[in-house]
Amino acid sequence: MTLTSPPVPAPPIVGDEPVLMISEVVKSYGEVQALRGVDLDIAPGEVVALLGPNGSGKTTLMTIIAGLLAPDSGVLALDGEPLTQHRPRKQRIAIGYSGQRIALYPGLTVEENLRHLGALSGPQARDARIGPVVAMLQLQPLLHRRADALSGGQARRVHVALAALGSPRLVILDEPSAGVDAESRAILTAAVRTLADDGVAVLYSTHYPQEVEELDPRIAFLHHGRMVADGTLGELLVGRGVQVRVHFAGHPVIPAAWEGRAQIRGQAVLLSMDEHVVDPLRLLSDLDPQERLRVRHLSTQPPSLRQLYAELVGMEDDDAG
């Protein structure tokens, strides 16, 4: 059976008002503060990538927005109306949520899962959207396959499809590409673009810098439950200089002249500069003659998302949150 349906109009865009607005959201688990006064707003058709190490509060924030968890305090609003954990059906179906754990009926086919689980958004809305969503996530060849026979990437695409059924104003994707194959990751990235083009606000988290660079979304950095930066990659990189990687003969040692702005990475010394253009000869002139003789190779790299991530939140993984 081939699923077809007429094109469905995009969700209405309500002026320039945010689809989602959250202010001073706080959440604790016992003595662990997962969120410490988080503010965030997302406009119609905007994609926001939520970045931060494990334990930074990303999943906690997403589950609160989805209504699966209540905040200790703070204000949430959807299209200007208060958004609480116990919300009316209109608000429940306006938010599509795809969590990290894939939830499908293993004994049902992909089509049966879409029709059964998608009925929560209303049969009419489901039937109008099922064709476009199947096309968006390239599920047509999988419709008659049982869910327990899908690969990890295929199952993830079905799980994301469920979040996009109905007419959501906001779609939340928590690590949608974690552990999936390259083909599925590309399909999921393209699906995020399609949703945004249709006027849907998208909030997603990821550990893949390449995805963020491809989508070029607004980036919100969470660290220890606080929002530490918010803006496009271009905006957040303003004022950050190049990094210089210097390989020395023998074991790398940070020269005295570079202390405080360099670190050892593997067999090289990584030096952070304020300038956007670096003169290698002037840089090497800071070294004493013996140190200059040990230099074997020098390369520069412009500011990047990886550099920004390391500066803002470090590279460590925290505990729960």
Secondary structure, 3 states (H helix, E strand, C coil): CCCCCCCCCCCCCCCCCCCEEEEEEEEEECCEEEEEEEEEEECCCCEEEEECCCCCCHHHHHHHHHCCCCCCEEEEEECCEECCCCCCHHHHCCEEEECCCCCCCCCCEHHHHHHHHHHHHCHHHHHHHHHHHHHHCCCHHHCCCEHHHCCHHHHHHHHHHHHHCCCCCEEEEECCCCCCCHHHHHHHHHHHHHHHHCCCEEEEECCCHHHHHHHCCEEEEEECCEEEEEEEHHHHHCCCCCEEEEEECCCCCCCHHHCCCEEEECCEEEEECCCCCCCHHHHHCCCCHHHHHHEEEEEEECCCHHHHHHHHHCCCCCCCC
